Amino acid sequence: MTAAVPHRVGLYVAVVQFFFALTWTVYVIYLPQLAAQAGIPKSAVIWLLMLDQFVFLLSDYACGVASDRMARLNGRIGPAVLAITVLSCAAFLLLPFIAPQGSATLFIAVTVLWTLGSSALRAPPLNIIGRYAAKPSQPGLVALMMLGLGLAAAVSPYLGVALREVDPRWPFALASVALATTTLGIVAAERALQGRQPATGTPTPDAPVKSDPLRLPWVPCLVAVALAAIAFQVHVFLNSTPLYLRHATASDLQMLAPVFWIGFNLGLWPASRATKRHGAMAVMGTAGLAAAAASACAAGAGTIGPLVAAQAIAGAAWAGLLMGAFSTALALGHTGAEGRFSGALSSTLALATLLRMALLASGLTSLPSDGALRLALDWVPTGLWLLAGALLLAVWQRRSHAGLRERVR
């Protein structure tokens, strides 16, 4: 195997994640229309989306744990990921055909089936990277995986406009076929990484994760990621549009909406390089403080120029946080629990999305733009990102001191 194999695998996983994220975008675009055809009132659409995130919350962790067990028993994860994804794509393909039948129960059941199957493309691919890619290459591979998600998020505003008058059966069919086809390569990707020297020794079926006195404390890390993820959800999905509308018109939003994700995509490579050199925890803590500063600048921007710059910086900082978080999960799961830690992280991100949707359902976001609560919401991401960054840096500093004491002994 050549040294280029991991990067080819990383690019492949990025393509899979791109199409996976696009299926979710297509789903969100057409859900109100399909729900109405199935006899579900418009007011219940947000609850359907919350149900999806609740399923992700449970299934991401369960799927990660299952991938660990499968790898220990069979030595392979890819075939199961492929089978589950094909089943999930079939369910997704059926949604625009089932909705006109007028059965809300059937529509919801198929939606849940699709959501459950989608979890196979969240933690398990990271499990494969964590098990077989050399440690120095893992941040770069995680960054490539995140690039697929970032690119999909950047094009989603344009996709919404392009699909406005299109029959939903076509986008659902194309998205399903594209995702199923690209996932066919997951078996070859796993085999390519297995052909290299494994990143860790292959554990015995019941081997526990090795104890390390300098191992990062998982709970504080997960708490910090939860705070950062909630800040991201509020900043991007609740605050960005009102902030832009202070200085631009509604017709400008299509051009301005991708700015955060452009910054995110541009920030992934430098973040992966910094992680390789300084460690994921240092990068995450610094990125948290940078995101807090950028969010504060966005909230206080007096013109569109500084706001756009702040949004791009916030996106780059979120890239450092997210890429570092998954790199940390792989390091903590070494060896034999990569799926469990990656799944727990994915579930935490789903929880943050669920909380944001619950806030939307509560109606608190429909406040006057000049109201005190609306203005206070502008500063929530700043505070949460600041707390997350400070906590991560405190953990990193404590671990650094512990490592220094260990070397002195």
C-alpha positions, 0 to 999 in steps of 0.5 A: 500500500502506498502512503496515498491510500489513507487520503484516497479513503478520506476523499471517498468518505467525504463524498459519502458524507456529502451525499448523506448530508444532501439527503437530509437537505432534500428531506427538510425541503420537501417535508412540509409538502409530503407531510401535508399529503400524508395528512399531517398538519403543518404545525406537526412538521417541527415535531417530526424533525424533532423525532428524527433527531431523537432517533439519531440521539439514541441510534448514533451511540447504539450504532457506534457500540454495535460497530465496535462489537462487529469489528471484534467478532468479524474484523469487518464493519463495511459490509454491515454499513453498506447493507444498512445504508441500502435499506435506509436509502430504499426507505428514503426513496419510498417517502414521496410515494407513500405520502400521497397514500394519506397514511400518517402512521406509515409515513412516520414509520418509514421516516423512522426507518430511514433515520435509523439506517442513516446512523450507519453513516455517522459513527461507523466510518469514523470507527474504520478510520480510528482502527486502521489509519495511522494516528498522525493521519487521523486528523487529516482524514477526519477533516476530509470527512467533515469537508463533505458535510461542510460542502453540502451545507454550503450548497443547501441554500441554492438547492432549496431554490433549485428544487422549489418547483421540482417533483419530489420523487426525482430528488429523492430518487437521485439522492437515494441512488447517489448515496447508495452507489457511493456507499458501495465503496465502503467495503473497498475503503475498509479493505484498503486501510486494513491492508496497511499497518493497523493504527492499533493492535487488533483487540481480542473479542473481550479486550477492554480499552487500555488504561492510560493515566494521562488519558483525557477525561471524557465527561468534561470533553463531552460537556464542552462539546455539548456547550459548543454544539448548542452555541453552533446551533443557535448562532447558525440556525437562529441568529444568522438570518436576523443578524444579516437582515440588520444590514442586508435585504432578504434577497441577499440571504441566498448569497450570505447564508453560505459564508459560515460554511465557506469559513468552515471548509477553509478552516478544516485543513489548517485545523488538522495541521494544528491538531497534528502538531499541538494536539486536538485539545489545544486546538479545540480550546483555542477554537472555542475562544475564537468562535466566542470572539467571532460571535461577539463581533457578529452580534455587535457588527455595525455594517455588513463587512465586519459581519461577513468576516465574523461569520467566516471566522466563526465557521473556521473556528467551528471546523477546529472544534468539530474536527478536534472533537472527533479526533479526540473521540478516536484517541479516547476510543483507542483501541476497541472503542472507537465506535462507542466514543464517536457514537457518543459524540454524534449523539451529543451533536444530535441532542444540540440539534434537538434542543434548537428545534425545541426552542423553535417549537416553543415560539421563543425565536419568533420574537420582535427583532428589537426585543430584549429576549431577541437581543439576548439570544444574539449573545448566547453563542458567545457565552457558550463558546467561551465556556466550552473553550475555557473548559477545554483549555483547562483540561488540556493544561491539566493533562499537560502538567500531568504529563510533565510530572510523569516525565520528571518521575 
